[in-house]
Amino acid sequence: MKLLVNNSRKFTIAAAAIVVLGVHTFAFAASGTWTAIADLHNARESHTATLLSNGNVVVAGGQGSGNVTANTEVYSPTTGAWTTSGNLNTARASANAVLLPSGSVMVAGGCVSSCLGGNTNTAELYNSVNRSWSDTGSMATARVYFGMVLLASGKVLAVGGCTGQNSNGCTGVTAKAEIYDPSTGKWAATGSMKTARGAFTATLLQSGKVLVAGGINGAGNPIKSAELYDPSTGAFTYTASMSTARDEHTATLLASGHVMVTGGENTSSVSTTTCEIYNPSTKTWSSAGNLSTARQEHTAVLLANGNILVSGGNKQTASTTTVLSSAELYNSTTRAWSKIGSMTTARVGHSSTLLHSGKVLNAAGSDANNELNSAETYQP
């Protein structure tokens, strides 16, 4: 597991055919087009990005110029511009964010300072009308690289994560979980996971249960186990394990109700191409083909047409780490992966947000040497 806490990583970018037209750069692909858009006001990585009900996207916190930031800005797809907004009350990176039923955005947890030992348990709410943040109840456990899911009830589940970290990764993980009630602004303990883990995925299933998969254990090793959280009982139970142990992967809920897991770091400490699908009806995993490029710390977005867009991330081998500009699509009809045109910029630690238009906004991140303020959109 690699923490985004410095700018010392070396990288290479595979050459891609591009055409410059006016002020925009277009990367032409077999399916879809990437287009450079207006830059953010502030370079950042490991931030949060949340689609608001009005179609705008609020980006908060992250790490910029080597420091954790409280800066917030909003992207308007209508104007194509970024505007600065009120700052977070607590500067944080690698936090989690959810859009509450009220329309407010809750950001919780994350790391502070240089992200080499200081985590926070604080949480705060963003009001999109007055564009300001206000503190809400704090979690009982300070955590980073944890799971946070908006439940069907409108409450929020926070689970697991790293309790400490250094330049080599997590120094401790937790199994503890808690529930946030927006009506009271308070957190309450719920059942703990069977296995303590960090850098995993947590996905809300159509049944209302939450699937937790993979991550790293207390020894810092990727694991393959998976669990289900049942809000009606407040308990976690084991479900079938994945075939591949992994952390820093993605998990995407498909229209079928199945969950697609892609890439990540395996037990050999290298990035993997393997993908698996979880079937909640049978509680089993099955192979879902391989990515064209091994990657971890990438993003995955379910498009309006039911396909999955995977972009960027790191490709880690035994001797090198490469920040990727490449992207690929999973076709949910043919159940196959295919390469598409590369992003205009290689990036890791970026955010990917599906807009109301069906486009995907990829914002900021790092090229391994510097945090980025660039952004681009993907048009399927």
FILUM-45407 format. One record per residue: residue in three letters; x, y, z of N, C-alpha, C in turn. Coordinates in steps of 0.1 Angstrom, whole numbers, plus 5000, padded with zeros to 4 digits. Atoms other than C-alpha are relative to their C-alpha. Layout:
BEGIN
ALAXYZXYZXYZ ...
END
This chain:
BEGIN
MET500849885000500050005000500950125000 LYS499249885001501450344990499250125004 LEU500749884996500450665008500450114991 LEU499749885008500150984988500450115010 VAL499549904990502251185012501250084996 ASN498849935005505151304991499950004985 ASN500049985015506051394955501249934994 SER498750055005509051164951499949884990 ARG500250115009507450894929500450034986 LYS499649995014508950844895498949944991 PHE501150055009506650784865500350014986 THR499950005015506450714828498650004995 ILE501449995006503450784806500149944986 ALA500050065014502750564775499550114990 ALA500349905010502650774744498549984995 ALA501350015005499150854731499850104989 ALA500249915010497951014699499050115004 ILE500949904995496451354707500050114989 VAL500149895009495251654687499650125009 VAL500249874993495352014700499150084992 LEU501049925007492352224690499650115009 GLY500349884991492052574704500649995013 VAL499450004986492452574742499849865006 HIS500350134994491352204746500949904993 THR499350115006493151884741499149885000 PHE500950115002491251584728500949874998 ALA499350135003492451224731498949914994 PHE501050075007490551024705500149855003 ALA500050144995489450674716499149924991 ALA500950105007487750364702498650035005 SER501349974994484850464725500150125010 GLY500049894991484450804740501150104998 THR499049905001486451124742500350075013 TRP499549934988488551294769500250154995 THR499949865003488451674769500650085012 ALA499549924989490651904790499050125002 ILE500949894997488552164808500750105010 ALA499449904992489152464831500749945012 ASP499350044988491752414859499450045013 LEU500449964987490952404895500850125005 HIS499249894995492152704915501249955008 ASN499050064991494152474938500449864996 ALA499650145003496252164930499849925013 ARG500350084988495351874952499949854995 GLU500350145002495151494955499449945013 SER500650064989493351254978498950095007 HIS501149924995490451494981498649924999 THR501350065002486651424981499450084989 ALA500849935010484351504952498649955000 THR501450044998480551494956499150074990 LEU500949955009477851544930498850065008 LEU501149934993475251794944498749984992 SER501350025007471451774936499850094989 ASN500149905011471852084914500949974988 GLY499250045011474351904892501550055001 ASN498649964998477452084905500849905008 VAL499250094992480351904921500950085009 VAL499249934990481952014953501249915004 VAL498750064997485651924958500650065013 ALA499649954987487051944993501349935005 GLY498850064993490351905011501049944991 GLY498950065007493151685000501350055004 GLN498649964998496851734998500550084989 GLY499549915010498352024979501350065004 SER498749944997501952144977500649945013 GLY499450074989502851885003499350025013 ASN500749984987500352005029498549974998 VAL501450035000496851895038499350135000 THR500749875002494352165028498649995005 ALA501449994997490952285039499250064989 ASN500649935011490252455006498949924993 THR501150065006486952384989499750084987 GLU500549935012485752464953499049924993 VAL501250065006482752394932500150014985 TYR500050005015482552294895498650014995 SER501349995006479552404875500149954985 PRO500050055014478952194843499450104991 THR500749905008476752474831500950114995 THR499149905004479452734830501449954997 GLY498750065002482452504829501050065009 ALA499149934991484052704857500149955014 TRP499850044985485452634892499950135008 THR500049894991484652874920500349965014 THR499650034986486152884955498850015009 SER501150004990483852814984500550005014 GLY499550004986484052815022500949885003 ASN499050104996486952625037499449905010 LEU500350094989486552305057500450065013 ASN499649964987486752365094501349935005 THR498850084997489452085096500649964987 ALA499350045012491952045069500249855000 ARG499950145000491951685058500249944986 ALA499850075012493051445031499649855002 SER500450145000491951085022498849985010 ALA501350014992488551155040499049944991 ASN501150055007485251015029498850105000 ALA501149915001482151205018498849934994 VAL501350055005478451125012499050124999 LEU501049905001475551335000498849945008 LEU501150044992472851315026498650034993 PRO501349985006469051305018499650155000 SER500349864998468851665030500650094989 GLY499349935010471151775002501350055005 SER498749974994474051845026501049904997 VAL498950095001477451685021500649985013 MET499250024988479051515050501349944997 VAL498750055001482751475051500549965014 ALA499650054987484351265078501449945000 GLY498850074999487651135090501150054991 GLY498949965008490851145070501350035008 CYS498749974993494451245079500250154999 VAL499649854998495751585090501550014999 SER498649975001499151745089500649944988 SER499450065012501351545065499549864997 CYS500650145001499251225068501049895004 LEU499150104995502151055085499849975015 GLY500250034986500550985118498850075007 GLY501149934993497651225125498749984992 ASN501350025005494151105118499050085008 THR501049934993490951285127498749925001 ASN501350064999487551165140498950104997 THR500949895002485851495132499249984987 ALA500950005011482951535107499450144998 GLU500749875002481351835091499150004988 LEU501149995010478451935068500250124991 TYR499949895010478552145036498650044996 ASN501349945004475552365029500250064986 SER499849955014475352414991499350134998 VAL500749885002473052714995500950125005 ASN499149894995475352935017501449974998 ARG498650045004478452745005501050015012 SER499250004988479752695040500049875007 TRP499950124993480852415063499750025015 SER500350004985479652345099500349875006 ASP499750124993480852095124498849925004 THR501150094995478651795133500749905009 GLY499450104991479251505157501249934995 SER498750075003482651345158499849855002 MET500050154999483150965153500749975013 ALA499350054988484350765183501449974997 THR498650045005487350645162500550094989 ALA499349935011489750855142500549904990 ARG499750105010490250675109500350064987 VAL499749965014491650705074500049874991 TYR500150115008491350475044498949905005 PHE501150084994487950355058498949994990 GLY501250005009484550275043498950085006 MET501149924995481650515045498949994989 VAL501150035009478250435030498750065005 LEU501449954997474850605029499149885000 LEU500950115000472350345040498750044995 ALA501349985005468850305027499150085010 SER500849934989467550455060500350155000 GLY499549865000469450785053501150025010 LYS498950004990471850705081501349974993 VAL498750025006475650675074500849905008 LEU499150104994477850375081501550034998 ALA498649995002481550435088500649885007 VAL499550134995483650115092501449994997 GLY498750035002487150005096501050114997 GLY499149895003490150195083501349985007 CYS498749994994493750275093499950095012 THR500049914988494250415128501350075001 GLY498749935001497850515121500749974987 GLN499350035013500150535091501450075000 ASN498749945003503650615080500349994985 SER499750005014505450635047499949864993 ASN500250135005505150255043498649955000 GLY501450045000501450245048499450005014 CYS500750004987499050165077500949945011 THR499350064988500550105112499049935009 GLY501050064992497249985126498750004993 VAL501350005006493749885114499049975011 THR501050024990490449875132498849924993 ALA501250075004487249655129498850085004 LYS501249924995485049915146499250064990 ALA501049935009481950055130499150095008 GLU501049914994479550335138499150064990 ILE501149955008476350485125499850155003 TYR500449854999475650865119498550024997 ASP501549965002472050985123499950154997 PRO500149865004471551305104499050085008 SER501149934992468451385126500550055013 THR499449964987470551405157501450064999 GLY498649955002474051485143500949925008 LYS499150084992475451205164500349864994 TRP499650145004477350875159499749915012 ALA500250104990476550555177500749874995 ALA499350135004478450225178499049904994 THR500750115005477249935158501049885000 GLY499150124999478649575154501350024992 SER498749995007482349545144500149894989 MET499750105010483649365114500749885006 LYS499350134995484949005118501550024998 THR498549995002488349115104500350154999 ALA499549865001490049455110500750024987 ARG499449985013491049605077500050154996 GLY500049875005491949925059500250004985 ALA499950005015492050035022499249904993 PHE500950105005489149815014498950074992 THR501249945006485849874995498849975008 ALA501350024994482349915010498950044991 THR501049975010479349894987498649975005 LEU501450024996475649934994499449914989 LEU500750095009473749644978498650044999 GLN501449975002470249654964499149955012 SER500750064988469149454995500050095012 GLY499849924988470249735018501249965008 LYS498850044993473149535031501250064994 VAL498849945005476749655027501049894998 LEU499050095003479449445011501450065002 VAL498749954997482949495025501049894994 ALA499250105007485749335004501550045001 GLY498649985001489549305006500650095010 GLY499349914991491849555021501349955005 ILE498850054993494949515043499749975014 ASN500250044986495249355077501050075009 GLY499249944990497149455108501549994996 ALA498750025004500349325093500450074987 GLY499849925012499949545062499949914987 ASN500150095011499149245039498650004994 PRO501350015006496349235013499349885004 ILE500950124996493449005022498949984990 LYS501150035010490748835002498749985006 SER501350034994488048795028499050124997 ALA501149905002484648975025499049975010 GLU501050014989481849045049498750084995 LEU501249935002478249165048499550065013 TYR500649934989476749425071498550014998 ASP501450005000473049395079499550115009 PRO500549894991471549725091498949965010 SER501150044992468549545105500449935013 THR499450074988470749345130501250075005 GLY498849934995473749575132501249915001 ALA499050104999475949275126500749974987 PHE499350045011478649175102500149845000 THR499850145002478848815088500949984988 TYR499250035011481448655066499249964988 THR500550065012480548585030501249944992 ALA498950075007482648405003501150104998 SER498849925002486148534999500350014985 MET499649985013487548674967501149904996 SER498950095004489948464946501350065002 THR498749924999492648734948499950095012 ALA499849904990493748914979500450134994 ARG499749875006493849284972499650125009 ASP500449884994493749634985500250114990 GLU499949885010493549984968499349964987 HIS500750045012491049824944498750094999 THR501249935001487649954933498849905000 ALA501150085000484149814937498850084995 THR501149935007481149914915498849925000 LEU501250075000477549824919499450014986 LEU500550005014476149714885498450005001 ALA501449995000472549754874499349875003 SER500450144997472149374878499949985015 GLY499950024985472849414916501249935004 HIS498750064998476149244912501050115003 VAL499049904997479349414924501349964992 MET498850025008482449444901501250055008 VAL498849964994485849454918501150004990 THR498949995010488849574898501350035006 GLY498649974997492549564901500450005015 GLY499549994986494449664933501449945001 GLU498750064996497649554950499849865005 ASN500150144995498149184955501049965010 THR499150044989500148984980501550004996 SER498649995005503249014958500450155000 SER499849864999503049394964500150064986 VAL500149945013502349454927498650024996 SER501449985005499349574908499549884992 THR500650125007496949314894499050054990 THR501049985011494749304863498749935003 THR501150094998492349054878498750085005 CYS501349944997488649144882499049895005 GLU500950114995485848954901498650075002 ILE501449964998482048984903499449925012 TYR500750064989480048924935498649994997 ASN501550025002476548774932499450005013 PRO500650004986474548874963499049895001 SER501150114999471848604954500749875005 THR499350134997474348314956501150025010 LYS498949974991476948494978501349944995 THR498750055005479748384955500650104991 TRP499249925009482448544934500449924988 SER499650075012483348464898500950104993 SER499149925007486048584875499350094990 ALA500649905009485248894854501050054990 GLY499049965010488148894830501150095006 ASN498949924995491249104833500050144994 LEU499849875005491949474829501249994990 SER499049995010494149564800501450045006 THR498949954993496549734824499949975015 ALA500050014986497449634859500050135007 ARG500049864993496549924883499449995014 GLN500549994987495750024918499850155003 GLU500349864997494550354934499350074988 HIS500649955011492550404902498550045004 THR501449974997488850514899499249914990 ALA500950085008485850324885498650075002 VAL501349935000482550484875499049924992 LEU501150065008479250324864499450114991 LEU500649915009478150504833498549984998 ALA501550005002474550584823499649884992 ASN500350115009474750304797500249865007 GLY499750124993475650044823501449955000 ASN498650045001479250014814500950075011 ILE499249944990482150084838501250064994 LEU498849935005484850344831501149995011 VAL498850014991488250274848501150094995 SER499049905005490950544846501150025011 GLY498949964992494350634859500549905011 GLY499550084989495950504891501549974998 ASN498650055001499350344897500149864994 LYS499650135004500950054880501349975007 GLN498950034991503249904906500649864996 THR499350135002505849634897501049985011 ALA499050034990508649484917501150115001 SER498949905000510949764907499650144996 THR500549865004508850064894498650025004 THR501449954999505750264900499750104990 THR500349915011504150434870498650055002 VAL501449945000501250684872499549994986 LEU500650045013498850594844499150114995 SER501049925007496950804819499049924993 SER500850105007495350494804498649995006 ALA501350034996491650414806499449894993 GLU500650115006489450124798498549995004 LEU501450024998485750014796499749865002 TYR500650134999483849714809498650014994 ASN501350015007480949634786499149905007 SER500950094992478149494808499249914991 THR500750095009476549334777500849894996 THR499050105005479549154763500849945011 ARG499250044989481149124797501549994997 ALA498650005004484549214782500650145003 TRP499349884998487149484789500750044987 SER499449955011488549704762500750135003 LYS499349874999491149984760499250114993 ILE500549885007489950334752501150105000 GLY499049905000491750654746500550055014 SER499449964987494050784774499550145004 MET500249864995493351084796501050094994 THR499049905005495051404786501150015010 THR498949994990497051384819500049875008 ALA499950124991498351084839499750055014 ARG500449954986496851104874499749885009 VAL500450104989496550904906499650095012 GLY500549924990494751024937499050104996 HIS501049915006492151194915498649965004 SER501450034998488451194917499349984986 SER500850025012485951064891498550015004 THR501449974996482351194892499149994988 LEU500950015011479451094869499050135001 LEU500849885001477651424859498649964995 HIS501450025004473951464852499949984985 SER500050015015474851494815500449864995 GLY499550135004476351144815501550004998 LYS498649985001479851284812500749965014 VAL499350034988482551184838501050115002 LEU499049894997484551464855501249935008 ASN498850054993488151354864500750135005 ALA499549874995489651624887501349975008 ALA498849994992493151694901500849865001 GLY499150124999495351404915501550045000 SER498649985000499051364913500649934988 ASP499250075010501551284885501249935006 ALA498950074992503951134912501050115004 ASN499149894997506051454911499350125007 ASN500749894995503451714918498549985000 GLU501450005000499851754928499550084988 LEU500549945013497651864898498850095003 ASN501349925000495052134893499249994988 SER500750025013494052014859498849915002 ALA501250085000490651854851499649974986 GLU500550045013489051674822498749935001 THR501350085000485751514812500149894989 TYR500250115009484951194795498650004994 GLN501350015006482151184770499849864994 PRO500250135005480950824764499650004985 
END
